[in-house]
Amino acid sequence: MANLDKKNVRYNILTILVYVIGLIMIIQLFNLQIVHGEEYLEQSSLRLTRENKIKAARGNIRDCNGNILAGTTVRYSLEIYRSKIEEDVLNDTILRTINVLEKNNDKYNNEFPIEESTKQYKYDEEKMKSIFKKNKLHENTSAEQFLDYYVKKYNLQNYSQEEALKIIAVRYGITEKGYSSMRGYEISPNISETSIAEIEERAQEFPGITIDYIPVREYKYGSLLSHVLGYVGKIDSDEYKTNIGYSLNDYIGKTGIEYVCEKYLKGIDGLKQTDMSVDGSITGEYITKGAVQGNDVILTIDAKVQQATEDSLKNTIAKINTGEFGEAREVNAGCAVVINVKTGEVISMYSYPDFEPQLFVEGISTDKWNEYTSENTRALLNRAIQTAYAPGSIFKMVPAIAGLETNKITIDERINCAGIYPKGHNPKCWYYSTYGSGHGDLTVSQAIQKSCNCYFYEVGTRIGIETLEEYATYFGLGQKTNIELVGEISGSLAGKKLYEKIGETWYYGNTLSAVIRSSRK
C-alpha cells in the first residue's frame, strides 16, 4: 500500500511539471507572436543575411633556395547586390560609384553595345540584330534611338547623357547577367586602395555595394621558367565536370607544375556571413569558416641558374642570327637544360621563345593568344621535353664510352683522321669540308675535343650498331625521363630495332651516320 502511494505521488509531480513547462512555453509563444510580434517582424524585415565564399590562396611554387617563383597577390572586386531600395536611389548609387572609380583611374565593366566616346555601336551588324531582336526593336534602330530606349527603360531622363551612359553600363550588365541579394554583379574586377577607402568611409552612400578580397596568382619573375611553372586560368566546363570541389568561378592549373601539382596547390575555401539592412548597407561581417591556403611546392630549379640559362640561350640565338659565330642563320627557337650529374635533378630548363604566364590569369587577349600559338612561334611548346631533335656531335661521347668499355679502343690509342674515311660511302670529316685536310692522329679525348667524325666512324665500325644501340639505351636515349611535367615524348633511337619497326633495312652506311649524331631525343 505504501509503494502504491509513492507511485501516485511521483505521477502527480511529473504531471504538474509537464503542465508547468507547457504553460511557460504557451506564455512565451504568446509573448513572441502577440505581444512583440509586430516589433520582431519589423526587425526581421529590416535585416538580410548572405553567405559568401572566402577564396583560398594557392600555395606558392618555390625554387630550391626557397625563393617564391609563383605566389599570390590581392585584388579587390567591387560588386553590387540587390537590395530593397527605390530605382532612383539605385541609379544615384551606381553613378556615385562610377564617379569614385573614374576619379581614381579604376576601370569598370561596360558591356553596353554603344561606345561612349563615339556614340556608335561597338559590335558588328549581326550581333546588334540579335540584341535588337531580344529587346523587340527594329533592326534599323540607330545608336541614338537605342540609347534613348534604355534611358526610358531605366528612368534616366533627369540625368545628362554622359551620366546616363555610366549608369546604363552597370544596369545593362545587371539585366544581362542578373543579380540578387545572394549573388552580386561585378562592377569592377580590380579597384585601387584609394577607391576602397573612399567607398568604405562613405558606406551609407553606397547601399548594396560590397568590396571582396580575391587572392590572385602572381608570377614574380615575369616569363622566367614559364614552361615549367605553367599557368592558371578559369575552369572550363569539362574540367568542372571532372574535378570535385570546384565552382564555375574557380581557377585551376592548366599546364606545367600548376597543372601537375593542382591538388596540392589548391587551398580550401572559407565562408563569410554578411548582415545587411534592407537598403543593402552592411551592418556586420563574420567569418564562419576560415580559408586555408594551399601547400607550397618546392622545385629542384635554382632561380639564379635559370636566369643565367635563359640569358645565355637568348644571347646565343641573337649571335647566330647576326653571324657572330660565322655565317648568319635565321634561328627562332631553342632549348637548354642544366642537370646535376650526381643526382639527376633538373637545375634549370628553358624553352625559347617563352611566354608571360600572368597574361592567362585574367584572360589572355585574342591577339596575344594568336601570337603565342602561331606556327612560326609556338611559344607554349616546351621544346625541352615536347619535341625531339638529333643530338648531333654531343652523341659522340656514347660510342667513345662503348668503345672503351668493350676494349675496342683504349685511352692512349691514336686513330688517324685523313679527312675522308676510307670505308662505306667514304664520308668526310667536317674539318676536311671546312679546311681541306684531316685532324691527323687523335686519342679518344682529343677526338671528343675536336669532334672528329673520322675517328668515330672507325669506333662505330669496330663496335657495331648492336653495341652502339645497347649503350645508347643505357644512357636513356629513346626513352622518357618521366619528369614531373605533362607532354614529354620519348624520341627515337637510330638503329636496327627502329628500322625493323618501320620495315626498312639497316646498312653499314647507316651505322657511320648514327655514330656521330644517332637519335632524336
N, C-alpha and C positions, 0 to 999 in steps of 0.2 A: 504493500500500500504506500509505503514511504517512497519507494522508487518511482511509482506512478505519479506522485505529487511533484517529484523533482523534474520528471519529464514534462509535465504540464507547465511548470514554471519556465523551463528553458524554451519551450514552444511559444509561450506568451511573450517572453523577452525578445525572441527572434522576430515575431510578428510585429511587435511595436517598433523595432529597429527598421524593418522594411518600410513600414508606414511613414516613419520619420524621414528616412532617406528619400522616399518618393515625394513627400511633401516639400522637402528642401529643393528637390530638382524642379518641381512644378512652380514653386515661388521664383526660383532663379530663371526658369524659362519665361515666366510671365514678366519678370523684370527686363529680360533681354528683348523680348518681342513686343511687349505692350508699353511698358514704362519708358524704356530708352530705345525703342525700335526705330523711330524716325531719326534719332541722333546718330545711331550706328549705321543706318542706311545712308545717311548723308556723308558720313566719314568714308564709307566704303566706296561710294560713287566718286569721291574726290581723290582716290588713291589707285594707282596702277602699278603693277609689278611685272617685270620681264626678266628672263634669264638668258644670259649671253655666254658664248664660249670665250674663254681666255686662251688665245693661241699660244701654244708652247714653242719656244725657240728650238731650232735644230741644234744638234750637237756640233761642236767645232771639228774641223779637219786640220790637224797639225802636222808639221814636219817632224823629223826625228829629234830635233832640238827643242820641240815644244812651241815653235812659232805658229801662230794661227794663220793658216792659208785661206780657209773659208770659215767665217764667223757669222755673227748676227748683228745687225743694226736695227734701229727702231724707226718706223714711220707712223704717223698719226692720221687715221682716216676720219673724215668728217661725214656724219650720217644724219639723216632726218627720219624720225619715227612719226607715225600717225598719232595725233592727239586730238582731244575734243576742243578745238579752237575754231573760231569763225574763219571763213575764207579770206577776208581782208587781213586778219591777223597772220594767217599763213603766208600770204603774199608779202606782207611787210617783213616777216621773219626771214623769208628767202632773200629778199632784196638786201636787208641788213647784213645777212651772212655773206652774200656775194661781194658787197662793198668792202667788208673786212678782208676777204681773201684777196681782192684786187689791190687793195692798199698795200698789202704785204707781199705782192707778186706771187701769190699762190694760185695755181691753176685749178679749175673745176670742170667737172664733166658736162659737156654740152652736146647732146645728140639731136638737138632740134635741126631740121633739114635746111635752115636758112643761115647763110654766112653773115655774121653780124656786120663785118666791115663793108661788104659789097651789097648786102640785102638781096643776094641771089641764092638760088638753090645750091646746096652742097653736093647733091647726088645726081647720078645720071637720070635720064628721062624714064627709063624702065622702072627704076626704084621709086621714083617720085609717083609714077602712075599707081604703083602698089599702095603707096601711102595715101594718095587721093582716094582710091577705092575703099580703103579701110575707114576713112573719115567721111565717106559718101560725098566727095567733092568732084566737080567736073575735072576731067583730065587736062584741060587747058587752063586750070587755075594758075594765076600769076603768083609770084612770090609775095607781092604786096597783099593780094587777096587772101593767101594762105596765112600770112601773119595776122591779118585782121580777124580771120576766123578764130584764131587762138586767143587773141586779145579779148574777144567777146566771150569765148568759152570759159576763160579763167577770170572774167570780170576785171580787166586791167585798163579800162577806159580812162581812169584818173591818173595813170602813170604816163611818163614820157615814153617815146618809142624805145629809147636806149634802156630805160628801166624795165619796160615790159619784156624786152628780149632777155634780160638777165633772169627775170622770174620764170619766163617760159622755158628757159634752158633747163631748169630744175623740174618744173611741173610736167613738162613733156616727158622727161625721163621717168618721173614717178608714174605717169599714165602708162608708159610703155612697159615698165618693169614691175610696177606695183610696190606698195609698202604697207606696213601695218604697225600696230603698237608693239608687235613682237619681232618684226623684221624691217630693218631700215633700208632706206635708199641712200647710196653713197654719193654725196655731192662732190667730194674731193678725196682722191686716194692718198694724198700726202700733203699735209699743211705744215707751215712753219710754227716754231715755238712762239713767235710773236702773235700769230693769229690765235693760237691756243690760249695764251694769256689773256688776250682781249675778250674772247668769247666767254671764257670761264669767269672773268671779272664782272661781266655784264650778263650773267647766266639768265636772269629773269627776262631779258630782251630776246632770248633765243629759245622759245618753247619748242620742244621736240628735237632739238639739235643735240647730238651726242658725239663725243670725240673718243675714238677707240685706239688703243695701243696695239700695234701689229708688229711682231718680230719679222724681219726681212733678211734673207740670206745676203751676205756681203762677201765678195771675193777681194781679199785685202791687197793682192798684188796684181790686179788687173788680169791680163791674159796669161800670166805666169802659170805654168803647169795646167793649162786649160783642158787638155785632152785627158789627163789623169784625174783631175778633180771632177770633170764633167759639169753639169749644170742642173738646176731645178726649174720646174715650170708647173703651171696649174694642171691638176689631174684631169685626164680626159675620161670620156665615158667608158672606154674599155678598161682603163686602169682602175676606175672606180668599182667596176663590177668584180674585179679580181683581187682587190685589196680591202680587207675588212678593217673597219675603224677609221675610215677617211670620210670626209664630207666633200661635196662637189666644189667647195671653195678652197680646198687644201692644196698645198704644193707638194710635189713628190720628185724624187731624184729621177732624172731622165737618162743620163749617161754617166760614165766614169764611176769614181768612188761614191758619188752622190746616189747613184743607182744601186751599186753593189752592196753598199752598207746602209741602205734606206731604213731597214728595220732597227738599226742601232742609232742612227742619226735622228730619226723622228721622235719627238717628245710626246708627252701625254697632256692633252688639253685640260684646262681647268674650267670652272664655272663661276660666273659673277651674277649676283642678283641686283637689279636696279629698281629702286622705288621712285615713282613719279607722281606728281599731282596731275589732275585732269587735263591741264593745259600743256602737259609734256615737260614741265620743269622737273629736274631731278631733285629728289628730296633725300636720297641716301643710296649708297652703294655698299654691297657686302660680297666678299669673296667666300663662296661656299665650298669651293674645291680649288686648291692651288694648282697652277700649271707646273709640269715637271719638264725641264729641259732635256733634250736628247743626249745620248752618250757621245763623248769625244772619240774620234778615230785618229790614231797616230800612224803616220806613214814612215817608210824607210827613207823617203826622199829628204835630202838636205836642201833647203831653200837657196842657200848661197851657191852650192854646186849647180843647182838647177838654173839659177840666173846666169852663171858663167857658161853653162852648156848652151843656153838659148842665145846668149850674146855671141858666142863663138860660131855657132852654126849660121846665124844671120849674117855675120861678117864674112864668113867663108863663101856663102852663096852670093853675096854682093860682089866679092872679089872675082869669083868665077864669071859673073855677068859682065864685069868691066874689063876682064882679060888680065888681071894681075897675076894669074898663075900660068899665063901663056895665052893661047888663043881664046878670045872671048866666046862664051857659050851661054845660051839662054837657059837658066835653071830657075824653076819657080817652086820647088818642093824638096824636102829632105827630112831626115830624122836622125836623132842621136840618142844613145843610151849609155849611161855610166853605171857599171855594176861593181860591187865589192867582190873581188875574185875569191876571197876567203869564205864568204858566207852566201854569195849569190844574191844578196839584197840589191835592189834597184835604188841607186842613189839619185839619179836624175833620168828623166825620159822626156824627150822633146820631139814634137812633130811640127814641121813648118809647111804651110802657114798655120798660125794658131787663130784663136777667136776670143771674144770677150764674153765670158760666161754670165757676167752681170746683166747683159742685154736680154737674156732669156727670163730673168726673174719676173719682170712686169709685162712681158710680152714683146718679143722682138719685132721690129718693123719688117714689112714685106721686102723693102729694098735691101736691108742688111741680110735677111734670110736668103734672098736670091744671090747675093754676093758670096755668102759662105757655102752655098750648095751648087754654085755654077761648076760646070765640067772643068774649067780651067783652074779653079781654086780648090774646091773640095776641102775647105778648111776644117770641117767637122770630122774628117777622117783621121784617125790616129795611125799614121804611117809606120810607127814603130812596131805595131802588132797586127794591124788590119790589112797590111799589104805584104807582098813577097818580092824580094829583089835578089838577083845573083850577088853573092858576097864579093866577087872579084878576087883580087890578089891576096886579100886577108885570109882566104881559104888555104893558101899555100902552107900555113902552119900545120894543117891537118895531115897532108901527105908527108910533111917533114917528120912529125911525131910518129906516124905509121911506119915510115922507113926506119927510123931509129929503134922503135920498139920491136920490129921484126928482123932487125940486124941486116937489112938490105942496104943501108948506108951507115956510116959512122960519123962521129962529130968531126974527126980530122980529115976524112976523105975529101979529096978535091975532084970535082967534075967539071970538065971544060965546056964553056959556052962559046961556040964559034959564031953565034948569031942565028944560024939555021940548024934545026935539029934534023939529023940525017936519017930519020925513020918515019914511017907512016906517010903522011902527006907533006912532009918537010915543013912543019910550022916554024914560024920565025919568032925570035925573042923581040920584045918591044924595043930593046936597046938597039938592035940591028935596024929596025924600021925607022928609028929616030936618028941614029948616028952612023949607020952603015957598017958596024962591027959588033962583035960579041963582048961579053964580060970577061972572058978568059976563065982561068981555073978558080973555082969558088968552093969554100966549105959550106956546110948547111947554114951556118949563122950568116955568112956573107950573102948567100943566095936569098935568104929571107930579107936581109937588109936592103939588097939591091932589087928585090922582087924579080929575080931572073926566071924567065919562062923555061929556057932550055934545061936548066938544072932540074926543074920539077917535071919536065917531060920525061927525063931519064928516071927520076924517082917513081913516077907513075908506071913506067914500063916495067920496072923491077918488082913493084909490089902488086900490080894488077888491080883491076877495078873492084874485085870482090873485097879485097883488104881495104881499099880506099872507102868503099861503102860502109864496111864494118866500123872503121874508126870515125867516120863522119857521123855514124849513128851514135857512137859513144859520146860524141860532143853535143848530141841533141838536135842535130840538123834534120830537117824534115819532120819535126815533131813540135807539138805545142809545149810551151813552158808552163802552162796552167797558171799564169799570172792572174791576180785577182781583178781582172778587167774583162769586160764583155767584148766579144768580137774578134778574139785572137784567131789567126789562121795558122796552119801548120807549115806552109811552104812545101817545097818538093826537093827531093834529093836525087840528083842526076846519077843514074847507074842502071845496071841490068834489070833490077827489080821494077823500076819505074817504066822502063821500056817494055818489059813483059806485060805490064798492066795495060799499056796503050797499044800493044800489038806491033811494036817496032823492033827491029834488030839492032843490037849494040855492036859497034865496030871498034877496032883499035883506035881509030881517029877520034872517036867519042871519048875514050879514056884520056887522050892527050889534051882534049879541051876541058874535061871535067877536073883534071888535076890542078888547073890554075884558077878555076872560078866556081866549079861544082854547082851546088844547089841554089835555088831561090828561097831564102829563108827570111 
